[in-house]
């Protein structure tokens, strides 16, 4: 150790080192006790001993590195960056104590996750433990605490406390609005700078408004297309901005486009059921589009839960001897719920029964709404560092206002769900996986068999989707019996879908063969640069009929214009 000026700091570190060794040993023993406390799970003693030994060695190594760094402080040596973006600011590396705290946190996190991975027991319980540990680990990051975050501390000093005052104001604002701000929501307004494609509401009931979009071409395909978006989100994810709007893109391809804009339920709809959403929602929308267009068959598209609703509606109509769909497009949709990924962790018989007793039709206080913010919070904590703690640090510790971002504005615009509808969906799909079983479910008075849907089906999935894992979406190819095409896109649940060709981003995979196993399909697939939209447009064109003169006005005599798009329903807040 060189230089007398370093001696006091080394002495301080040495004193702290003894405590660090004690804490490291205590941590190693404590986490072993934690895992042994889980009923039905065990951690082999040899594995625990190995993990504890590795942990102590790595903790000692980190300590020695920290002391060595402190000893050479001021000699021009450049401090090493901590290998995690949460600690990427220069403040972490420049402060030996902060760097040590970050490194020890990462070591603790790795060890905890290794222990979770090493547990022996049933797979679902193991997965739940791993998820819970990951949540705890992410929440405990030193970057989340002002007292441990040197970047936030420096900003507080530079602004003479103004960043802290701003952070408190942001916290109070978010407490009042009920969720962490992910973007500057004041910048956006539905109908002004999001959801701006020109159209007209031509029908409404208590479940939805139907929007018909103004043609952008002199001629349109004879068959219109109906979009059924998810009812757990607002439809305008498909129409954020003109340059990334799937709705506008489809209109530009010469299609007459209709879109369901679901109502954001209030207490008057608390008792509505899955059957109501199928009969008075999707089926009614199909009938209105048929009536306005004068076409017996129409093209259809469903996104996420909207795809599940659409497939169910077409299955009900098939049971009634009707085949209204000339084609079906399903985007990141489950109809086979055998592989639901991380969402499976939230669903078991006990949790579903709790929902039924508190929200369902037979709840002691009557049916109730599932509040939109609860769903939004659940989805955010599937990616907590990106969608929660990142904003806690920026908004509150640093006092920064999040930048405007249309997608995150949409993400925060949550919707409620009627309790009975949600409980039916939860039990019969996620828990019991019955939608794919011919004749197992009765919906709208009909025995459901999705295999009776005759229309060709285009199935799209996103490779990194954590809400609808792509292999779960691929399983739909075993349910439908008509012609099928499966396409896999890069990225996640939203970014993979909203990927306009002009952006020239990401890639997608195609394979005309549909083997039973998803991995076999991917092994034989061809990767293509850019968006999947153009390929889908070519497929859709083959099912849309000949070109005819575009209608001069929206609706018809029975279904007249009500108001301009985007309509009233989409503007209602949860």
FENCOR-V172856 format. One record per residue. N is the residue number from 1. RES is the residue in one letter. PSI is psi in radians with two decimals (none if undefined). D_CENTER is the distance of its C-alpha to the mean C-alpha in whole Angstrom. Layout:
n=N res=RES psi=PSI d_center=D_CENTER
n=N res=RES psi=PSI d_center=D_CENTER
//
This chain:
n=1 res=X psi=2.20 d_center=52
n=2 res=X psi=2.51 d_center=53
n=3 res=X psi=2.13 d_center=54
n=4 res=X psi=-0.48 d_center=55
n=5 res=X psi=-0.34 d_center=53
n=6 res=X psi=-0.23 d_center=50
n=7 res=X psi=-0.82 d_center=52
n=8 res=X psi=-0.73 d_center=51
n=9 res=X psi=-0.63 d_center=47
n=10 res=X psi=-0.70 d_center=48
n=11 res=X psi=-0.71 d_center=50
n=12 res=X psi=-0.74 d_center=47
n=13 res=X psi=-0.63 d_center=44
n=14 res=X psi=-0.76 d_center=47
n=15 res=X psi=-0.74 d_center=47
n=16 res=X psi=-0.55 d_center=43
n=17 res=X psi=-0.71 d_center=43
n=18 res=X psi=-0.73 d_center=45
n=19 res=X psi=-0.68 d_center=42
n=20 res=X psi=-0.72 d_center=40
n=21 res=X psi=-0.71 d_center=41
n=22 res=X psi=-0.77 d_center=42
n=23 res=X psi=-0.66 d_center=38
n=24 res=X psi=-0.78 d_center=37
n=25 res=X psi=-0.72 d_center=39
n=26 res=X psi=-0.70 d_center=38
n=27 res=X psi=-0.80 d_center=34
n=28 res=X psi=-0.71 d_center=35
n=29 res=X psi=-0.64 d_center=37
n=30 res=X psi=-0.75 d_center=34
n=31 res=X psi=-0.53 d_center=31
n=32 res=X psi=-0.72 d_center=33
n=33 res=X psi=-0.63 d_center=34
n=34 res=X psi=-0.86 d_center=31
n=35 res=X psi=-0.63 d_center=30
n=36 res=X psi=-0.29 d_center=33
n=37 res=X psi=-0.26 d_center=32
n=38 res=X psi=2.13 d_center=29
n=39 res=X psi=2.32 d_center=31
n=40 res=X psi=-0.02 d_center=31
n=41 res=X psi=2.61 d_center=30
n=42 res=X psi=2.72 d_center=32
n=43 res=X psi=2.02 d_center=33
n=44 res=X psi=2.34 d_center=36
n=45 res=X psi=-0.65 d_center=38
n=46 res=X psi=-0.68 d_center=39
n=47 res=X psi=-0.76 d_center=35
n=48 res=X psi=-0.75 d_center=35
n=49 res=X psi=-0.72 d_center=38
n=50 res=X psi=-0.78 d_center=37
n=51 res=X psi=-0.72 d_center=34
n=52 res=X psi=-0.73 d_center=36
n=53 res=X psi=-0.79 d_center=38
n=54 res=X psi=-0.69 d_center=36
n=55 res=X psi=-0.84 d_center=34
n=56 res=X psi=-0.66 d_center=38
n=57 res=X psi=-0.80 d_center=39
n=58 res=X psi=-0.64 d_center=36
n=59 res=X psi=-0.73 d_center=36
n=60 res=X psi=-0.70 d_center=40
n=61 res=X psi=-0.75 d_center=39
n=62 res=X psi=-0.70 d_center=37
n=63 res=X psi=-0.78 d_center=39
n=64 res=X psi=-0.69 d_center=42
n=65 res=X psi=-0.70 d_center=40
n=66 res=X psi=-0.77 d_center=40
n=67 res=X psi=-0.76 d_center=43
n=68 res=X psi=-0.71 d_center=44
n=69 res=X psi=-0.73 d_center=42
n=70 res=X psi=-0.62 d_center=44
n=71 res=X psi=-0.56 d_center=47
n=72 res=X psi=0.21 d_center=47
n=73 res=X psi=2.35 d_center=45
n=74 res=X psi=-0.03 d_center=47
n=75 res=X psi=0.21 d_center=48
n=76 res=X psi=-0.05 d_center=46
n=77 res=X psi=2.38 d_center=44
n=78 res=X psi=2.15 d_center=40
n=79 res=X psi=2.49 d_center=38
n=80 res=X psi=2.44 d_center=35
n=81 res=X psi=2.57 d_center=31
n=82 res=X psi=2.24 d_center=29
n=83 res=X psi=1.11 d_center=26
n=84 res=X psi=2.34 d_center=23
n=85 res=X psi=-0.39 d_center=22
n=86 res=X psi=-0.40 d_center=22
n=87 res=X psi=0.48 d_center=25
n=88 res=X psi=-0.34 d_center=26
n=89 res=X psi=2.59 d_center=28
n=90 res=X psi=-0.42 d_center=32
n=91 res=X psi=-0.61 d_center=32
n=92 res=X psi=-0.83 d_center=31
n=93 res=X psi=-0.56 d_center=33
n=94 res=X psi=-0.30 d_center=36
n=95 res=X psi=1.84 d_center=37
n=96 res=X psi=-0.69 d_center=38
n=97 res=X psi=-0.74 d_center=37
n=98 res=X psi=-0.73 d_center=33
n=99 res=X psi=-0.72 d_center=33
n=100 res=X psi=-0.75 d_center=34
n=101 res=X psi=-0.77 d_center=32
n=102 res=X psi=-0.77 d_center=29
n=103 res=X psi=-0.70 d_center=30
n=104 res=X psi=-0.66 d_center=31
n=105 res=X psi=-0.81 d_center=27
n=106 res=X psi=-0.65 d_center=26
n=107 res=X psi=-0.82 d_center=29
n=108 res=X psi=-0.76 d_center=28
n=109 res=X psi=-0.80 d_center=24
n=110 res=X psi=-0.75 d_center=25
n=111 res=X psi=-0.76 d_center=28
n=112 res=X psi=-0.77 d_center=26
n=113 res=X psi=-0.60 d_center=23
n=114 res=X psi=-0.67 d_center=26
n=115 res=X psi=-0.72 d_center=27
n=116 res=X psi=-0.71 d_center=24
n=117 res=X psi=-0.52 d_center=24
n=118 res=X psi=-0.12 d_center=28
n=119 res=X psi=2.54 d_center=28
n=120 res=X psi=2.28 d_center=30
n=121 res=X psi=-2.96 d_center=29
n=122 res=X psi=2.57 d_center=26
n=123 res=X psi=-0.68 d_center=23
n=124 res=X psi=-0.72 d_center=21
n=125 res=X psi=-0.71 d_center=23
n=126 res=X psi=-0.77 d_center=23
n=127 res=X psi=-0.66 d_center=19
n=128 res=X psi=-0.73 d_center=19
n=129 res=X psi=-0.77 d_center=21
n=130 res=X psi=-0.74 d_center=19
n=131 res=X psi=-0.77 d_center=16
n=132 res=X psi=-0.72 d_center=18
n=133 res=X psi=-0.74 d_center=20
n=134 res=X psi=-0.72 d_center=17
n=135 res=X psi=-0.78 d_center=16
n=136 res=X psi=-0.78 d_center=20
n=137 res=X psi=-0.81 d_center=21
n=138 res=X psi=-0.68 d_center=18
n=139 res=X psi=-0.52 d_center=20
n=140 res=X psi=0.10 d_center=23
n=141 res=X psi=2.33 d_center=23
n=142 res=X psi=-0.37 d_center=26
n=143 res=X psi=-0.34 d_center=24
n=144 res=X psi=-0.05 d_center=23
n=145 res=X psi=2.26 d_center=27
n=146 res=X psi=-0.70 d_center=29
n=147 res=X psi=-0.31 d_center=32
n=148 res=X psi=0.00 d_center=30
n=149 res=X psi=1.75 d_center=29
n=150 res=X psi=-0.48 d_center=32
n=151 res=X psi=-0.79 d_center=30
n=152 res=X psi=-0.64 d_center=29
n=153 res=X psi=-0.76 d_center=33
n=154 res=X psi=-0.72 d_center=34
n=155 res=X psi=-0.65 d_center=32
n=156 res=X psi=-0.71 d_center=34
n=157 res=X psi=-0.78 d_center=37
n=158 res=X psi=-0.59 d_center=37
n=159 res=X psi=0.10 d_center=36
n=160 res=X psi=0.73 d_center=39
n=161 res=X psi=-0.06 d_center=36
n=162 res=X psi=-0.58 d_center=35
n=163 res=X psi=-0.65 d_center=31
n=164 res=X psi=-0.73 d_center=31
n=165 res=X psi=-0.73 d_center=32
n=166 res=X psi=-0.67 d_center=30
n=167 res=X psi=-0.69 d_center=27
n=168 res=X psi=-0.71 d_center=29
n=169 res=X psi=-0.75 d_center=28
n=170 res=X psi=-0.70 d_center=25
n=171 res=X psi=-0.80 d_center=24
n=172 res=X psi=-0.75 d_center=26
n=173 res=X psi=-0.78 d_center=25
n=174 res=X psi=-0.59 d_center=21
n=175 res=X psi=-0.66 d_center=23
n=176 res=X psi=-0.67 d_center=24
n=177 res=X psi=-0.26 d_center=21
n=178 res=X psi=0.13 d_center=19
n=179 res=X psi=2.76 d_center=16
n=180 res=X psi=2.27 d_center=16
n=181 res=X psi=2.17 d_center=17
n=182 res=X psi=-0.22 d_center=14
n=183 res=X psi=2.97 d_center=17
n=184 res=X psi=1.67 d_center=20
n=185 res=X psi=-0.33 d_center=19
n=186 res=X psi=-0.29 d_center=23
n=187 res=X psi=-0.48 d_center=23
n=188 res=X psi=2.60 d_center=21
n=189 res=X psi=2.17 d_center=22
n=190 res=X psi=2.20 d_center=21
n=191 res=X psi=-0.30 d_center=24
n=192 res=X psi=-0.91 d_center=25
n=193 res=X psi=0.09 d_center=23
n=194 res=X psi=2.67 d_center=20
n=195 res=X psi=0.99 d_center=20
n=196 res=X psi=-0.05 d_center=24
n=197 res=X psi=2.31 d_center=24
n=198 res=X psi=2.28 d_center=28
n=199 res=X psi=-3.07 d_center=28
n=200 res=X psi=2.40 d_center=29
n=201 res=X psi=2.12 d_center=28
n=202 res=X psi=-0.07 d_center=31
n=203 res=X psi=2.60 d_center=30
n=204 res=X psi=2.55 d_center=28
n=205 res=X psi=-2.90 d_center=29
n=206 res=X psi=-0.12 d_center=27
n=207 res=X psi=-0.62 d_center=24
n=208 res=X psi=2.81 d_center=23
n=209 res=X psi=2.53 d_center=25
n=210 res=X psi=2.12 d_center=25
n=211 res=X psi=2.28 d_center=25
n=212 res=X psi=2.21 d_center=28
n=213 res=X psi=2.51 d_center=27
n=214 res=X psi=2.26 d_center=30
n=215 res=X psi=2.55 d_center=31
n=216 res=X psi=0.10 d_center=32
n=217 res=X psi=2.68 d_center=34
n=218 res=X psi=-0.57 d_center=38
n=219 res=X psi=2.64 d_center=37
n=220 res=X psi=2.79 d_center=34
n=221 res=X psi=2.55 d_center=33
n=222 res=X psi=-0.72 d_center=35
n=223 res=X psi=2.26 d_center=32
n=224 res=X psi=2.99 d_center=29
n=225 res=X psi=2.38 d_center=26
n=226 res=X psi=2.17 d_center=23
n=227 res=X psi=2.26 d_center=20
n=228 res=X psi=1.70 d_center=18
n=229 res=X psi=3.01 d_center=14
n=230 res=X psi=2.54 d_center=12
n=231 res=X psi=-0.07 d_center=14
n=232 res=X psi=0.01 d_center=11
n=233 res=X psi=2.94 d_center=11
n=234 res=X psi=2.59 d_center=14
n=235 res=X psi=-0.36 d_center=15
n=236 res=X psi=0.09 d_center=15
n=237 res=X psi=-0.45 d_center=12
n=238 res=X psi=0.04 d_center=15
n=239 res=X psi=0.91 d_center=18
n=240 res=X psi=-1.07 d_center=17
n=241 res=X psi=2.73 d_center=20
n=242 res=X psi=-0.64 d_center=23
n=243 res=X psi=-0.27 d_center=22
n=244 res=X psi=0.45 d_center=18
n=245 res=X psi=2.03 d_center=19
n=246 res=X psi=-0.56 d_center=18
n=247 res=X psi=-0.91 d_center=20
n=248 res=X psi=-0.72 d_center=23
n=249 res=X psi=-0.77 d_center=23
n=250 res=X psi=-0.69 d_center=24
n=251 res=X psi=-0.73 d_center=26
n=252 res=X psi=-0.43 d_center=28
n=253 res=X psi=0.06 d_center=28
n=254 res=X psi=0.47 d_center=31
n=255 res=X psi=2.55 d_center=29
n=256 res=X psi=1.92 d_center=29
n=257 res=X psi=2.28 d_center=26
n=258 res=X psi=2.46 d_center=25
n=259 res=X psi=2.35 d_center=21
n=260 res=X psi=2.19 d_center=21
n=261 res=X psi=1.78 d_center=20
n=262 res=X psi=2.53 d_center=19
n=263 res=X psi=2.49 d_center=21
n=264 res=X psi=1.84 d_center=19
n=265 res=X psi=2.46 d_center=21
n=266 res=X psi=-2.99 d_center=24
n=267 res=X psi=-0.45 d_center=26
n=268 res=X psi=-0.31 d_center=28
n=269 res=X psi=0.18 d_center=25
n=270 res=X psi=-0.47 d_center=25
n=271 res=X psi=0.09 d_center=26
n=272 res=X psi=2.61 d_center=25
n=273 res=X psi=3.01 d_center=24
n=274 res=X psi=-0.74 d_center=22
n=275 res=X psi=-0.67 d_center=25
n=276 res=X psi=-0.75 d_center=26
n=277 res=X psi=-0.55 d_center=22
n=278 res=X psi=-0.89 d_center=23
n=279 res=X psi=-0.89 d_center=27
n=280 res=X psi=-0.15 d_center=27
n=281 res=X psi=-1.56 d_center=24
n=282 res=X psi=-0.79 d_center=23
n=283 res=X psi=-0.72 d_center=27
n=284 res=X psi=-0.68 d_center=28
n=285 res=X psi=-0.74 d_center=26
n=286 res=X psi=-0.78 d_center=27
n=287 res=X psi=-0.69 d_center=31
n=288 res=X psi=-0.73 d_center=31
n=289 res=X psi=-0.71 d_center=30
n=290 res=X psi=-0.77 d_center=33
n=291 res=X psi=-0.81 d_center=35
n=292 res=X psi=-0.72 d_center=34
n=293 res=X psi=-0.34 d_center=34
n=294 res=X psi=0.28 d_center=37
n=295 res=X psi=2.35 d_center=35
n=296 res=X psi=-0.56 d_center=35
n=297 res=X psi=2.49 d_center=32
n=298 res=X psi=2.76 d_center=29
n=299 res=X psi=2.61 d_center=26
n=300 res=X psi=2.65 d_center=23
n=301 res=X psi=2.34 d_center=19
n=302 res=X psi=2.44 d_center=16
n=303 res=X psi=2.17 d_center=13
n=304 res=X psi=-2.21 d_center=10
n=305 res=X psi=-0.51 d_center=12
n=306 res=X psi=-0.59 d_center=14
n=307 res=X psi=-0.67 d_center=15
n=308 res=X psi=-0.73 d_center=16
n=309 res=X psi=-0.79 d_center=18
n=310 res=X psi=-0.82 d_center=20
n=311 res=X psi=-0.71 d_center=21
n=312 res=X psi=-0.77 d_center=22
n=313 res=X psi=-0.75 d_center=24
n=314 res=X psi=-0.57 d_center=26
n=315 res=X psi=-0.69 d_center=27
n=316 res=X psi=-0.79 d_center=28
n=317 res=X psi=-0.62 d_center=30
n=318 res=X psi=-0.67 d_center=31
n=319 res=X psi=-0.44 d_center=33
n=320 res=X psi=0.11 d_center=35
n=321 res=X psi=0.31 d_center=36
n=322 res=X psi=2.46 d_center=34
n=323 res=X psi=1.32 d_center=32
n=324 res=X psi=-0.23 d_center=31
n=325 res=X psi=2.16 d_center=28
n=326 res=X psi=-0.46 d_center=30
n=327 res=X psi=2.74 d_center=26
n=328 res=X psi=2.19 d_center=23
n=329 res=X psi=2.20 d_center=20
n=330 res=X psi=2.06 d_center=17
n=331 res=X psi=2.13 d_center=13
n=332 res=X psi=1.09 d_center=11
n=333 res=X psi=2.45 d_center=12
n=334 res=X psi=2.33 d_center=14
n=335 res=X psi=-0.41 d_center=18
n=336 res=X psi=2.05 d_center=18
n=337 res=X psi=0.54 d_center=17
n=338 res=X psi=-0.37 d_center=19
n=339 res=X psi=1.57 d_center=16
n=340 res=X psi=0.15 d_center=13
n=341 res=X psi=-2.48 d_center=12
n=342 res=X psi=-0.45 d_center=11
n=343 res=X psi=-0.39 d_center=10
n=344 res=X psi=-0.43 d_center=14
n=345 res=X psi=-0.43 d_center=15
n=346 res=X psi=-0.07 d_center=15
n=347 res=X psi=2.08 d_center=17
n=348 res=X psi=3.09 d_center=21
n=349 res=X psi=-0.74 d_center=24
n=350 res=X psi=-0.78 d_center=24
n=351 res=X psi=-0.64 d_center=21
n=352 res=X psi=-0.70 d_center=21
n=353 res=X psi=-0.67 d_center=25
n=354 res=X psi=-0.77 d_center=24
n=355 res=X psi=-0.76 d_center=21
n=356 res=X psi=-0.62 d_center=24
n=357 res=X psi=-0.35 d_center=27
n=358 res=X psi=-0.48 d_center=25
n=359 res=X psi=-0.38 d_center=23
n=360 res=X psi=3.11 d_center=25
n=361 res=X psi=-0.51 d_center=28
n=362 res=X psi=0.27 d_center=30
n=363 res=X psi=2.51 d_center=29
n=364 res=X psi=-0.65 d_center=32
n=365 res=X psi=0.25 d_center=31
n=366 res=X psi=2.91 d_center=30
n=367 res=X psi=2.64 d_center=27
n=368 res=X psi=2.92 d_center=24
n=369 res=X psi=2.48 d_center=21
n=370 res=X psi=2.04 d_center=18
n=371 res=X psi=2.42 d_center=17
n=372 res=X psi=-0.63 d_center=14
n=373 res=X psi=-0.52 d_center=14
n=374 res=X psi=-0.76 d_center=14
n=375 res=X psi=-0.78 d_center=10
n=376 res=X psi=-0.71 d_center=9
n=377 res=X psi=-0.73 d_center=11
n=378 res=X psi=-0.83 d_center=9
n=379 res=X psi=-0.63 d_center=6
n=380 res=X psi=-0.67 d_center=7
n=381 res=X psi=0.00 d_center=10
n=382 res=X psi=-0.41 d_center=8
n=383 res=X psi=1.18 d_center=8
n=384 res=X psi=-0.67 d_center=11
n=385 res=X psi=-0.65 d_center=14
n=386 res=X psi=-0.64 d_center=12
n=387 res=X psi=-0.05 d_center=10
n=388 res=X psi=-1.22 d_center=13
n=389 res=X psi=-0.53 d_center=16
n=390 res=X psi=-0.69 d_center=16
n=391 res=X psi=-0.51 d_center=17
n=392 res=X psi=-0.81 d_center=19
n=393 res=X psi=-0.86 d_center=21
n=394 res=X psi=-0.83 d_center=22
n=395 res=X psi=-0.77 d_center=22
n=396 res=X psi=-0.79 d_center=24
n=397 res=X psi=-0.65 d_center=26
n=398 res=X psi=-0.21 d_center=27
n=399 res=X psi=0.45 d_center=27
n=400 res=X psi=2.57 d_center=25
n=401 res=X psi=2.27 d_center=23
n=402 res=X psi=2.52 d_center=20
n=403 res=X psi=2.74 d_center=20
n=404 res=X psi=2.33 d_center=19
n=405 res=X psi=2.00 d_center=16
n=406 res=X psi=-0.69 d_center=15
n=407 res=X psi=-0.70 d_center=12
n=408 res=X psi=-0.47 d_center=11
n=409 res=X psi=-0.81 d_center=14
n=410 res=X psi=-0.72 d_center=12
n=411 res=X psi=-0.53 d_center=9
n=412 res=X psi=-0.12 d_center=12
n=413 res=X psi=1.30 d_center=14
n=414 res=X psi=2.88 d_center=13
n=415 res=X psi=2.62 d_center=14
n=416 res=X psi=2.92 d_center=16
n=417 res=X psi=2.46 d_center=17
n=418 res=X psi=2.38 d_center=20
n=419 res=X psi=-0.89 d_center=21
n=420 res=X psi=-0.71 d_center=23
n=421 res=X psi=-0.81 d_center=21
n=422 res=X psi=-0.73 d_center=18
n=423 res=X psi=-0.71 d_center=20
n=424 res=X psi=-0.81 d_center=21
n=425 res=X psi=-0.78 d_center=18
n=426 res=X psi=-0.82 d_center=17
n=427 res=X psi=-0.87 d_center=21
n=428 res=X psi=-0.22 d_center=21
n=429 res=X psi=-1.25 d_center=18
n=430 res=X psi=-0.71 d_center=16
n=431 res=X psi=-0.90 d_center=19
n=432 res=X psi=-0.16 d_center=22
n=433 res=X psi=0.94 d_center=21
n=434 res=X psi=-0.18 d_center=23
n=435 res=X psi=-0.58 d_center=22
n=436 res=X psi=-0.18 d_center=23
n=437 res=X psi=2.02 d_center=27
n=438 res=X psi=2.19 d_center=29
n=439 res=X psi=0.01 d_center=31
n=440 res=X psi=-0.68 d_center=29
n=441 res=X psi=2.56 d_center=28
n=442 res=X psi=2.07 d_center=29
n=443 res=X psi=2.25 d_center=27
n=444 res=X psi=0.65 d_center=29
n=445 res=X psi=0.11 d_center=33
n=446 res=X psi=2.46 d_center=32
n=447 res=X psi=2.19 d_center=31
n=448 res=X psi=2.28 d_center=28
n=449 res=X psi=1.75 d_center=28
n=450 res=X psi=-0.34 d_center=26
n=451 res=X psi=-0.24 d_center=28
n=452 res=X psi=-0.08 d_center=31
n=453 res=X psi=2.09 d_center=28
n=454 res=X psi=-0.31 d_center=31
n=455 res=X psi=2.59 d_center=29
n=456 res=X psi=2.54 d_center=27
n=457 res=X psi=2.26 d_center=24
n=458 res=X psi=2.05 d_center=21
n=459 res=X psi=2.12 d_center=18
n=460 res=X psi=2.43 d_center=16
n=461 res=X psi=2.74 d_center=13
n=462 res=X psi=2.32 d_center=11
n=463 res=X psi=-0.57 d_center=13
n=464 res=X psi=0.42 d_center=11
n=465 res=X psi=2.13 d_center=8
n=466 res=X psi=-0.13 d_center=7
n=467 res=X psi=-0.77 d_center=5
n=468 res=X psi=1.51 d_center=8
n=469 res=X psi=2.46 d_center=11
n=470 res=X psi=-0.55 d_center=13
n=471 res=X psi=-0.55 d_center=16
n=472 res=X psi=-0.67 d_center=15
n=473 res=X psi=-0.65 d_center=15
n=474 res=X psi=-0.53 d_center=18
n=475 res=X psi=-0.35 d_center=20
n=476 res=X psi=-0.44 d_center=20
n=477 res=X psi=-0.36 d_center=23
n=478 res=X psi=-0.17 d_center=25
n=479 res=X psi=-0.78 d_center=24
n=480 res=X psi=2.50 d_center=25
n=481 res=X psi=-0.21 d_center=29
n=482 res=X psi=-3.00 d_center=30
n=483 res=X psi=2.42 d_center=29
n=484 res=X psi=2.59 d_center=26
n=485 res=X psi=2.29 d_center=24
n=486 res=X psi=2.30 d_center=21
n=487 res=X psi=2.37 d_center=19
n=488 res=X psi=2.21 d_center=17
n=489 res=X psi=2.78 d_center=16
n=490 res=X psi=2.91 d_center=15
n=491 res=X psi=-2.80 d_center=12
n=492 res=X psi=-2.81 d_center=8
n=493 res=X psi=-0.69 d_center=6
n=494 res=X psi=-0.91 d_center=7
n=495 res=X psi=-0.53 d_center=10
n=496 res=X psi=-0.65 d_center=11
n=497 res=X psi=-0.86 d_center=12
n=498 res=X psi=1.38 d_center=13
n=499 res=X psi=1.34 d_center=16
n=500 res=X psi=2.55 d_center=19
n=501 res=X psi=-0.63 d_center=22
n=502 res=X psi=-0.44 d_center=24
n=503 res=X psi=-0.42 d_center=22
n=504 res=X psi=0.82 d_center=23
n=505 res=X psi=2.72 d_center=20
n=506 res=X psi=-2.82 d_center=18
n=507 res=X psi=3.08 d_center=20
n=508 res=X psi=2.82 d_center=20
n=509 res=X psi=2.49 d_center=21
n=510 res=X psi=2.67 d_center=24
n=511 res=X psi=2.03 d_center=26
n=512 res=X psi=-0.39 d_center=28
n=513 res=X psi=2.60 d_center=29
n=514 res=X psi=1.33 d_center=27
n=515 res=X psi=2.89 d_center=28
n=516 res=X psi=-0.67 d_center=27
n=517 res=X psi=2.35 d_center=25
n=518 res=X psi=-0.69 d_center=22
n=519 res=X psi=-0.64 d_center=23
n=520 res=X psi=-0.65 d_center=26
n=521 res=X psi=-0.80 d_center=25
n=522 res=X psi=-0.64 d_center=23
n=523 res=X psi=-0.55 d_center=26
n=524 res=X psi=0.12 d_center=28
n=525 res=X psi=2.75 d_center=26
n=526 res=X psi=2.30 d_center=26
n=527 res=X psi=2.38 d_center=24
n=528 res=X psi=2.39 d_center=25
n=529 res=X psi=2.61 d_center=24
n=530 res=X psi=-2.94 d_center=22
n=531 res=X psi=2.70 d_center=20
n=532 res=X psi=-0.15 d_center=20
n=533 res=X psi=-0.80 d_center=21
n=534 res=X psi=-0.68 d_center=24
n=535 res=X psi=-0.71 d_center=25
n=536 res=X psi=-0.72 d_center=23
n=537 res=X psi=-0.70 d_center=25
n=538 res=X psi=-0.70 d_center=28
n=539 res=X psi=-0.79 d_center=27
n=540 res=X psi=-0.66 d_center=26
n=541 res=X psi=-0.61 d_center=30
n=542 res=X psi=-0.27 d_center=32
n=543 res=X psi=0.04 d_center=31
n=544 res=X psi=-0.08 d_center=31
n=545 res=X psi=3.07 d_center=35
n=546 res=X psi=2.89 d_center=37
n=547 res=X psi=2.39 d_center=37
n=548 res=X psi=2.92 d_center=39
n=549 res=X psi=2.37 d_center=40
n=550 res=X psi=2.51 d_center=37
n=551 res=X psi=2.54 d_center=37
n=552 res=X psi=-0.35 d_center=39
n=553 res=X psi=2.69 d_center=37
n=554 res=X psi=2.75 d_center=34
n=555 res=X psi=-2.80 d_center=34
n=556 res=X psi=-2.89 d_center=38
n=557 res=X psi=-0.62 d_center=40
n=558 res=X psi=-0.47 d_center=39
n=559 res=X psi=1.57 d_center=35
n=560 res=X psi=2.88 d_center=36
n=561 res=X psi=2.31 d_center=34
n=562 res=X psi=-0.86 d_center=33
n=563 res=X psi=2.82 d_center=31
n=564 res=X psi=2.65 d_center=30
n=565 res=X psi=2.59 d_center=26
n=566 res=X psi=0.04 d_center=24
n=567 res=X psi=3.06 d_center=25
n=568 res=X psi=-0.67 d_center=25
n=569 res=X psi=-0.71 d_center=23
n=570 res=X psi=-0.29 d_center=20
n=571 res=X psi=-0.13 d_center=21
n=572 res=X psi=2.22 d_center=22
n=573 res=X psi=2.62 d_center=20
n=574 res=X psi=none d_center=18
//
